[in-house]
Amino acid sequence: MARTNSCKKFWHQGGFNNRAPIGLGIVLMVITGSVVMPLAAKANPYLARPGEAAVAVSAATCATTGGFVHFYVALDNGLFDKYGLKVNHVALRGPPIAMPALSTDQIQFLYCAGAATIPGMATGTDAKLVASPHVGLPWVLLARKDVKKVEDLRGKTIGVSRTGDWDHRVSKLLLKKFNLTEQEVMIRSMGGSQPEKYQAMVMDIIQATPVGPPLDVQGKKDGFNVIYNLNDLGMPFIYSSVHTNSKTLRERPWLVQKFVAAIAEAVYFVEKNPDKAKSSIGRVHKLDDPEALQSAYDTFSKTIINRSMIVPAKAVEEAVQIAREDGTNIRKKPAELFDNSFIENLEKSGFLKEIWGSSVPGK
């Protein structure tokens, strides 16, 4: 009887990988009336069961960037659907708008740069990081053609999303590194995403702005100059990350687990399907330049990819310390800002090994 109940529980949790034919994936042995499952069978307990109704959730992105390629690909290629999730994508402009929407449960998930949200989370905003597919800073400082180097920015303006956002913090640190003041170089809040800041530079409203792929390549083609690789500043930078709120964590942890599993599969999917990944990037940027799309793909599927998706505790601690030094009123400990248990579950269940066919590369 104990064995029978164990099998029922297994099937209730999702059963075997639905990609394997039943006749090959399941071996049934009848022993004194009990059904025994072989240890070699593969399991993906997070997939939707046949006939299971999809669960509607709202997930927002906080910017328009190729760095969110895994989220876009999951939407465009039905990966969320596989896990029984009907995801309503909401595009919100920046953490100051997105974080309150998450904390009040207007959205259940937020896809945004962790480094941009950590200062707000540390002040007490209800949000937590549960996965980080990207670790590293993929931006460069792009400037108009008459600006050849950082020192040439004197008397000019750097455009950023909003005061306090990560591109603002990075720009301030850059000026400090080159002994420039904000009286010499203005930092202007534009209230927009990278494409909008780019257009402001085209119109000479601003003369420089931090951008990531594919806009760096597009900028060179438009005659602009890349004058600094911002990753050289050496700042701890957790980029694309999955956030959720305490209500979802408390009341529907299984939903968080499924969402994280879908993004984990998207990391694999992007690496193995470059054309589909570039198509998703091109869609959000309204871009069809092969060179620019390849640059974005290489950066976000290879250069700063964090295939394990583990949120790095050390980087969280350093980001909180930087926020404290900037005068942020820190109310939470770094350890309270992230939860790696959902990623750890993917490892323990054998899910990651099943997806990749072996251990996660580069882990």
N, C-alpha and C positions, 0 to 999 in steps of 0.2 A: 504493500500500500504506500509506503514512504516513497518508493521509486516512482510510482504512478503520479503522486502529488507533485513530485519534483519536476516531472515532465510537463505536467499541466502548467506549472509556474513558468517554465521555460518558454512554452508557446505563448503564454499571456504576455511575456516581456518582449516578444518580437520574433521568436523562432530563429530558424537558420537564414542565412543570406539568401534572399529571394532571387539572386542571380544564378544560383546553382540548381540544375534540374533535380527534381525530387528524387528520381530514381538513382541518381548518382550521389547526391548530397546527404541522403539519409539511409542508414542501415538499421533495420529494425530486427531485434532479436527477442523472441518470446521465450522468457524463462519463468516458469511457474506462474504464468499469467501476467507478468510484468514486462513493460517495454523499457529497453535500455538503449540509450543514445551513445554512439561511439565518441571517444575523446577527440578524434581527429576532425570532427565536423566543424565547419566554420560558422561563426555567428555574428550577425549584425543586429543587436537588439534595438537599434534606434530607428530602423526603417518602419514606414507605415505598414500596418497589417492589411491584407486584402479586405476591401469593404469599409475600412476605417474612415470616418469622416475627417476631412482636413480641419485643422485648427487655425483660425484667423488670428494673425498677429500684425502689429504695426512696427516697422523698423525704419529708422531714419539714417540718412547720411548727412554729415555736417558740412560737406563741401563737394565740389565737383573736381575729381582728381583720378588719374589712372591708378593711384595707390589703393583705391577701393575696388580693384579689378576682381578680387575673389567674391565680393558681395554681388557685383554686377553679373558676373558669370553664373553664380548660383541662381540669380533671378532669370537670366536669359536662357538657361539650359535646363530648367526644371529640377535643379538639385534640391531646392527646398521642398518641392512637391513630393519627392521620393521619401522624405521624412515626415510627411503628413502635415506640412506647414503651408498655409496660404498667406504669403507675406505681402502686405501692403506697404510699398516703398514710399516714404515721405522725404523729400529733399528740404533740408533746413539749412539756413545760412549761419554757420559757426556755432561753437559751443555755448555762447551766451543765450542762444535761442533753443538749441537742441537739448541742453542739459536740464532746464526746467521742464521741458516736455517729457523727458524720461523720468524725472523725479516725481512728477504728478501722474505717471502711468498713462499719459496720452499716447506714448509709444512704449513698447516693451523692450526694444533693443535699439541701440545706437551704434553705428559704425563710424568711428571718428579716430583721429590721432590721439593716442593715450597721453602723450606729452602735453597736448593742448587742454585736456580735460582734468588732468591730475591736480592742478592748483585749485580748481573749483571743488573737486571731490574732497580735497584735503581740508577745505573750509567747512565741510559738512553737507554738501550737496549729496542727495541720495542717488548714488550710482556706484557701480563696481565693475572693474575689468574682469572678463572671464576668458579671454583669448586674445593673443596678439600675433597675427600672421606676419607682421613687419616690425623689425627692430633696426633702426638706423635712420639717418636724415637724408632723404633723397633730393633735397633742394639745392639749387644754385641761385645766385643773385644775378638776375638778368637786367641789363641796362640799355639805354638808348645808344645809338652809334657814336655819339660824341663823348661817351663815358667809357674810358679804356681800362680804368683801374678804380679801386675803392676810393682812393684819395680824390679822384675827379668828381666825387659826389658833393663836394663843398658847394653850397648855394643851390642844391637840388633837393628833390623829394623822393623818398622811398615810400611806396604804397604798400600797406598791410591790410589784412582783413578787418580787424578791430583792435582797439587798445586792449592789451592784456592777452590777446591770442598768441599762439606760439610764434607765428611769423613776426609779430611785434617784438617778442622777447629776443628772438634770434637777431633781428635787425639792431636792437639796442646793444646786444653783446658784440656784434660786428663793429659798430661804431666805437665801442670801448676798446676793442682790440687794436684799432687803427688810430686811437687817440683823437677821435672826432666827437664833437658834442652835438646835441640835438638843436643847438642854436646854429651850428654850421650846416647840418644835414637834417632837414625836416623829416619826421616819420608821420605819415598821414593815414588815418583810418579811412578805408574806402567802403567798408560794409558789404563787401562782395567776395566772391570766390576767385580762384586763380584766373579763369578766363575773363572775368570782369576786370580784374586788375590789369591783365594783359592789354585789354582794349583801352584802358585808361592810359597805359604807357604808349600805345600806338597814337593816341590823340595828344600826347605830350602833357597830359594832366599831371602825371608823375614821370619820373625819369628812371626809376629802377623798382624792381619788385622781386621777392623770392618766388620761384616757380619750380615745379618738378616736371618730369617727363609726362606727356610729350611736348609741353610748351617750350622746353629748352631748345629742342631741335627746331621747332617752328620759329622761335625767336631768331635763331641764327639765320634761317632762310629769309626772314624779314629784315635782316641787316642789324639786329641787336647784338650786343656782346654779353657773353658770360664772363663776369668779372671776379666771381669768387665761388668756390665750392663750399657751401655752408656746412657740410659734414666735417670740414677741416677745423671747425670751431671746437670739436671734441665734446659736444654736449650730449648727455644721456638722452636718447630720443626713442621713445616707444611710439611707433607710427600706427598704421591701421590696426584697430582693435575693436573687439566686440564688448559693448557695455550693456548691462541690464540694471534693474532696480531691485530694491529689497522686497517689494511686493511679489514680483515674479519669482525671485529666488526662494521666498518663503512659501508661496502658494502653488507654484508650478515649476519646481526644479527640473522636472522631466522635459518641460518645454525648452528650458535653457540648454539641457543636454542635447536635444534634437537640433537646435539651432547651431550649437557649436560643432556637432557632428557634420552638419551640412557644409559649414565653412571649411572644416578639415578636409572633406572630400573635394571642395572647390580648389583648395591648395594643390591637391594632386591633379585635378582636372585641368587647371591652368597650365601646369608644367607639361602635361602630356598633349594638350590641345592648343598650341600657340595661335593658330589662326582664329579660333573661336574667342580666345582671350583678347586678341587684338581687335576683333570685331566689336566686342563689348566696350573696350576703351574708346574706339572710334565713335561708337554710338553716343556716349555721354559727352564726348568732346566735339561731336559733329566734325570729325576729322577723318580724312582718308589718305593722308600722306604716309606711305609705307615706312619711310625712314623714321619719322616721328613715332609711329606706332611700335616699331621695333625697339626704339630706345626705351619707351615706356615698358614694354614687355620684358626686356632684359633687366631693367632696374627692379621691377616689382615681382618678377618670378625667379630672379637669380641673385641680384646684388644684395638686397636687404631682406630677403625672404627668411622667415623663421618657421620652418616646416613643422616643428613640434607645437608651435603656437603657445608655448608656456610664457606667461607674463614674467619678465625678469625682475625679481625682487630688488636687486641692486639698483637697476635703472629707476625703479619707482622711488626708492629711497633718495637717490640723487636728485630726481625731479622735484620731490617735496622740499629738499634742502634748498634748491635754487629758488623755489617759490617763496620759501621763508626769508631768504636773503633779499628778495625783491619786495618784502614788506607784507606778504600774504599772511593773514591770520590763520595759522594752522591749527585745526581742531581734531584732526584724526591722525592716527599713526599710519605709516606707510602700509603696514600689513593689513590694515582695514580696507584698503582701496582695491584689492584684487582677490580673486578666488580661482586657484588653479585646479580645483578638484574635478571640474568637468573635463579638462584636458587629461588629467590623470586617469579618469574613468575610461577614456578612449584607449589609453595604453593598456590598462588592466583587462579590459574586455577583449582585447585582441583586434579591436576595430582598426587601429592604425596599421598594424601588420597586415591585416587583410586588404586594406586599401592600397598600400604600397607594395604588397607582395613580399615584404621583408621589413626590417627595421627602418624607421624613418631616416632618409638620407641626411647626413650632416648633423645628426643629433649627437 
